[in-house]
Amino acid sequence: MSNKKTSGGFPFIVSALAIAICIGIGFIIFKFILGDPANFDADGPDKGHPHNFLGQMYKGGIIVPFLLGFFLTVITFAIERFITIQRAMGKGQTDKFVAKIKSLVSAGQLDEAIAECDKQKGSLANVVHEGLTKYKFVQNDTSMDKEAKVAAITKALEEATALELPMLSKNMVVISTMASIGTLTGLIGTVVGMIRAFAALASAGTPDTAALATGISEALINTLVGIGTSAFAIIFYNLFSNRVDQLTYAMDEAGFSIIQEFQSSGK
C-alpha cells in the first residue's frame, strides 16, 4: 500500500513562530498605527485626547497589542486551514466524486475508478485510492477467503483514513484556544481599566475626570477587541469543523460502498 497523504498545515515550530510574529505585528500596529500622533490632539498619544477610533484603541492600554496579535493569529490560521482543507477536498465536488466512484465500482470498472482518484486528488481521493487498490489486489487472490479479503480492504481504508484525519484537524486547537484566550485577555484589560476608573473616582478632592475617562475607555476597548477576536475564532472553528466532518463522512460513505460492493460481488 502506498500510504499517500495530503500534505498541509504548519509544523509545531512554525505554528509557534507564527503566533509570536502575529503578536509582534500587533505591537507594531499598536505603536506606529494606533499610536500615530495624528490620531491625537497636540498633547500626543500619551497625554492627549484621541481624534478617532484608532486613537481610542490606543488608549485601551498595553493589553490591546496582545489582543491584536491574537486576532491576527486567528486570521492567519484560518487562511492556513482554508487552504489545507480545500486541498484535502480535491479538485472536484466531493459528493459528485463519491457518486462517480460508486457507479464505477458497481460496474466493475476499478481501473477507471482509480484514475478518477488520481484526477480528484486530496484526502478523500487518497483514501478511496487505497481501498480500490487493495480491492483490485485481493479480488483474484485465491489464497484468501472472502472474509479475509473484506478484512484486508477494511484495514486498508482504515489505515488511509487514519493517515489523513490528523492533517485535517491540525492547528484547529490554535483557533479554538484563541476563542478562549481572546475573551479572557479582553476581560483582564477590562478589569484593569475599571480599576483605573474607580481609582480616579476615589482620588482625594475632585475626581480626575480625565483619568476616569481613560479607565473606562481602556475597559471598553479591551472588551470590544477581545469579544471580536473570540467571535471570529468561534465562527472559523465551527466552519472548518463542519468541512472536516463532511470530508470524514464522505470517506466513510465511499469506504462502505467499496466494501459492500466487494461483499456482493461473490468473489
C-alpha positions as CSV (number, residue, x, y, z in Angstrom):
1,M,0.0,0.0,0.0
2,S,1.4,3.4,-1.0
3,N,0.1,5.3,2.1
4,K,-0.2,8.6,0.3
5,K,-1.0,11.5,2.4
6,T,-2.2,15.0,1.5
7,S,0.4,17.4,2.9
8,G,-0.6,20.6,4.7
9,G,-0.6,22.5,7.9
10,F,2.0,24.4,9.8
11,P,4.5,22.2,11.8
12,F,4.5,22.9,15.5
13,I,7.6,25.1,15.4
14,V,6.2,27.1,12.5
15,S,2.9,27.5,14.3
16,A,4.6,28.8,17.5
17,L,6.7,31.1,15.4
18,A,3.6,32.3,13.5
19,I,1.8,33.2,16.8
20,A,4.9,35.1,18.1
21,I,5.1,37.0,14.8
22,C,1.4,37.9,14.9
23,I,1.8,39.2,18.5
24,G,4.9,41.2,17.3
25,I,2.9,42.7,14.5
26,G,0.2,43.5,17.0
27,F,2.7,45.6,19.0
28,I,3.9,47.3,15.8
29,I,0.3,48.2,14.8
30,F,-0.3,49.5,18.4
31,K,2.8,51.6,18.5
32,F,3.0,53.1,15.0
33,I,-0.6,53.0,13.6
34,L,-2.8,53.3,16.7
35,G,-0.2,55.5,18.5
36,D,0.3,57.8,15.5
37,P,0.3,61.4,16.8
38,A,-2.1,62.3,14.0
39,N,-4.8,60.4,15.9
40,F,-4.5,62.7,18.9
41,D,-4.5,66.4,19.8
42,A,-1.4,68.5,20.4
43,D,-0.5,66.7,23.6
44,G,0.3,63.5,21.7
45,P,-0.6,59.8,22.3
46,D,0.4,59.7,26.0
47,K,-1.5,62.7,27.4
48,G,-3.7,63.9,24.5
49,H,-7.2,63.1,23.7
50,P,-7.9,60.8,20.6
51,H,-9.4,62.3,17.5
52,N,-10.7,59.0,16.0
53,F,-11.3,55.3,16.7
54,L,-7.6,54.4,16.2
55,G,-6.6,56.8,18.9
56,Q,-9.3,55.4,21.2
57,M,-8.0,51.9,20.7
58,Y,-4.5,53.1,21.6
59,K,-6.0,54.4,24.9
60,G,-7.0,50.8,25.6
61,G,-3.6,50.2,27.0
62,I,-0.9,47.6,26.9
63,I,-3.4,44.7,26.6
64,V,-4.5,45.9,23.2
65,P,-1.4,44.8,21.2
66,F,-1.8,41.3,22.6
67,L,-5.4,41.2,21.5
68,L,-4.4,42.5,18.1
69,G,-1.8,39.7,17.9
70,F,-4.5,37.1,18.9
71,F,-6.8,38.5,16.2
72,L,-4.1,38.3,13.6
73,T,-3.3,34.7,14.8
74,V,-6.9,33.7,14.2
75,I,-6.9,35.2,10.7
76,T,-3.5,33.6,9.8
77,F,-4.6,30.1,10.9
78,A,-8.0,30.5,9.3
79,I,-6.3,31.1,6.0
80,E,-4.0,28.1,6.6
81,R,-6.9,25.9,7.4
82,F,-8.9,27.1,4.5
83,I,-6.1,26.3,2.0
84,T,-5.3,22.9,3.6
85,I,-8.9,21.7,3.8
86,Q,-9.7,23.0,0.3
87,R,-6.7,21.0,-0.9
88,A,-7.9,17.9,1.1
89,M,-11.3,18.1,-0.6
90,G,-9.6,17.8,-4.0
91,K,-10.3,19.4,-7.4
92,G,-14.0,18.5,-7.8
93,Q,-17.1,18.4,-5.6
94,T,-16.9,15.6,-3.1
95,D,-20.5,14.4,-3.5
96,K,-20.1,14.1,-7.3
97,F,-16.8,12.3,-6.8
98,V,-18.3,9.8,-4.4
99,A,-21.3,9.2,-6.6
100,K,-19.0,8.6,-9.6
101,I,-16.8,6.1,-7.6
102,K,-19.9,4.2,-6.6
103,S,-21.1,4.0,-10.2
104,L,-17.7,2.8,-11.5
105,V,-17.2,0.2,-8.7
106,S,-20.7,-1.1,-9.2
107,A,-19.9,-1.6,-12.9
108,G,-16.6,-3.3,-12.0
109,Q,-14.5,-0.6,-13.6
110,L,-11.8,-0.4,-10.9
111,D,-9.1,1.0,-13.2
112,E,-11.4,3.8,-14.2
113,A,-12.3,4.5,-10.6
114,I,-8.6,4.6,-9.6
115,A,-8.0,7.0,-12.5
116,E,-10.7,9.2,-11.1
117,C,-8.9,9.3,-7.7
118,D,-5.8,10.4,-9.4
119,K,-7.7,13.2,-11.1
120,Q,-9.5,14.3,-7.9
121,K,-6.5,14.3,-5.6
122,G,-6.8,15.2,-1.9
123,S,-7.5,13.3,1.3
124,L,-10.8,11.7,0.1
125,A,-9.3,10.6,-3.1
126,N,-6.3,9.1,-1.3
127,V,-8.5,7.0,1.0
128,V,-10.6,5.8,-1.9
129,H,-7.5,5.1,-3.9
130,E,-6.0,2.9,-1.2
131,G,-9.3,1.0,-0.8
132,L,-9.7,0.4,-4.6
133,T,-6.0,-0.7,-4.9
134,K,-6.5,-3.3,-2.2
135,Y,-9.8,-4.3,-3.7
136,K,-8.1,-4.9,-7.1
137,F,-5.3,-6.8,-5.4
138,V,-7.4,-9.2,-3.4
139,Q,-10.3,-9.9,-5.7
140,N,-8.3,-12.6,-7.7
141,D,-6.2,-13.8,-4.8
142,T,-7.2,-17.5,-4.3
143,S,-5.1,-17.9,-1.2
144,M,-7.6,-15.8,0.9
145,D,-11.2,-16.5,1.7
146,K,-13.8,-13.8,1.2
147,E,-13.9,-12.8,4.9
148,A,-10.1,-12.2,4.9
149,K,-10.4,-10.2,1.7
150,V,-13.0,-8.0,3.2
151,A,-10.9,-7.5,6.3
152,A,-7.9,-6.6,4.2
153,I,-9.9,-3.9,2.3
154,T,-11.3,-2.6,5.5
155,K,-7.9,-2.4,7.1
156,A,-6.5,-0.5,4.0
157,L,-9.4,2.0,4.2
158,E,-8.9,2.5,8.0
159,E,-5.2,3.0,7.7
160,A,-5.6,5.5,4.9
161,T,-8.2,7.4,6.8
162,A,-6.1,7.4,10.0
163,L,-3.3,8.9,7.9
164,E,-5.4,11.7,6.6
165,L,-7.5,12.8,9.6
166,P,-4.7,14.3,11.7
167,M,-3.8,16.6,8.9
168,L,-7.5,17.8,8.6
169,S,-7.8,18.7,12.3
170,K,-4.2,20.0,12.6
171,N,-3.9,23.6,14.1
172,M,-7.7,23.7,14.8
173,V,-6.7,23.7,18.5
174,V,-5.0,27.1,17.9
175,I,-8.2,28.6,16.7
176,S,-10.3,27.2,19.5
177,T,-7.7,28.3,22.0
178,M,-7.8,31.9,20.7
179,A,-11.5,31.9,21.2
180,S,-11.0,31.4,24.9
181,I,-7.8,33.5,25.3
182,G,-9.3,36.4,23.4
183,T,-12.2,36.7,25.8
184,L,-10.1,36.2,28.9
185,T,-7.4,38.7,27.8
186,G,-10.1,41.2,27.0
187,L,-11.6,40.6,30.4
188,I,-8.2,41.3,32.0
189,G,-7.9,44.6,30.1
190,T,-11.5,45.4,31.2
191,V,-10.7,44.8,34.8
192,V,-7.5,46.9,34.7
193,G,-9.4,49.7,33.0
194,M,-12.2,49.6,35.6
195,I,-9.6,49.6,38.4
196,R,-8.2,52.8,37.0
197,A,-11.6,54.3,36.6
198,F,-12.6,53.6,40.2
199,A,-9.1,54.8,41.4
200,A,-9.9,58.1,39.7
201,L,-13.2,58.3,41.5
202,A,-11.6,57.6,44.8
203,S,-8.9,60.2,44.5
204,A,-8.8,63.0,47.0
205,G,-10.8,66.1,46.2
206,T,-12.4,66.5,42.9
207,P,-12.4,63.2,40.9
208,D,-9.9,63.2,37.9
209,T,-12.4,63.1,35.0
210,A,-9.6,62.6,32.5
211,A,-8.3,59.5,34.4
212,L,-11.9,58.3,34.8
213,A,-12.5,58.6,31.1
214,T,-9.2,56.8,30.3
215,G,-10.0,54.0,32.6
216,I,-13.5,53.5,31.1
217,S,-12.1,53.7,27.6
218,E,-9.5,51.1,28.3
219,A,-12.1,48.8,29.8
220,L,-14.5,49.1,26.8
221,I,-11.8,48.9,24.1
222,N,-10.4,45.7,25.5
223,T,-13.8,44.2,25.8
224,L,-14.6,45.1,22.2
225,V,-11.3,43.7,20.7
226,G,-11.4,40.6,23.0
227,I,-15.0,39.7,22.1
228,G,-14.4,40.4,18.4
229,T,-11.4,38.1,18.4
230,S,-13.3,35.3,20.1
231,A,-16.3,35.7,17.8
232,F,-14.1,35.3,14.6
233,A,-12.3,32.4,16.2
234,I,-15.6,30.6,17.0
235,I,-17.0,31.2,13.5
236,F,-13.9,29.9,11.8
237,Y,-13.6,26.9,14.1
238,N,-17.2,25.8,13.5
239,L,-16.9,26.4,9.8
240,F,-13.8,24.3,9.5
241,S,-15.1,21.6,11.8
242,N,-18.1,21.3,9.6
243,R,-15.9,20.9,6.5
244,V,-13.8,18.2,8.2
245,D,-17.0,16.4,9.3
246,Q,-18.2,16.5,5.6
247,L,-14.9,15.0,4.4
248,T,-14.9,12.3,7.1
249,Y,-18.5,11.4,6.2
250,A,-17.5,11.2,2.5
251,M,-14.6,8.9,3.3
252,D,-16.9,6.6,5.4
253,E,-19.5,6.6,2.7
254,A,-17.1,5.8,-0.1
255,G,-15.4,3.1,2.0
256,F,-18.7,1.5,2.9
257,S,-19.7,1.4,-0.7
258,I,-16.4,-0.3,-1.7
259,I,-16.7,-3.0,1.0
260,Q,-20.4,-3.5,0.2
261,E,-19.8,-3.9,-3.5
262,F,-17.0,-6.4,-2.8
263,Q,-19.2,-8.4,-0.5
264,S,-22.0,-8.6,-3.1
265,S,-19.6,-9.4,-6.0
266,G,-19.3,-13.1,-4.9
267,K,-15.5,-13.1,-5.4
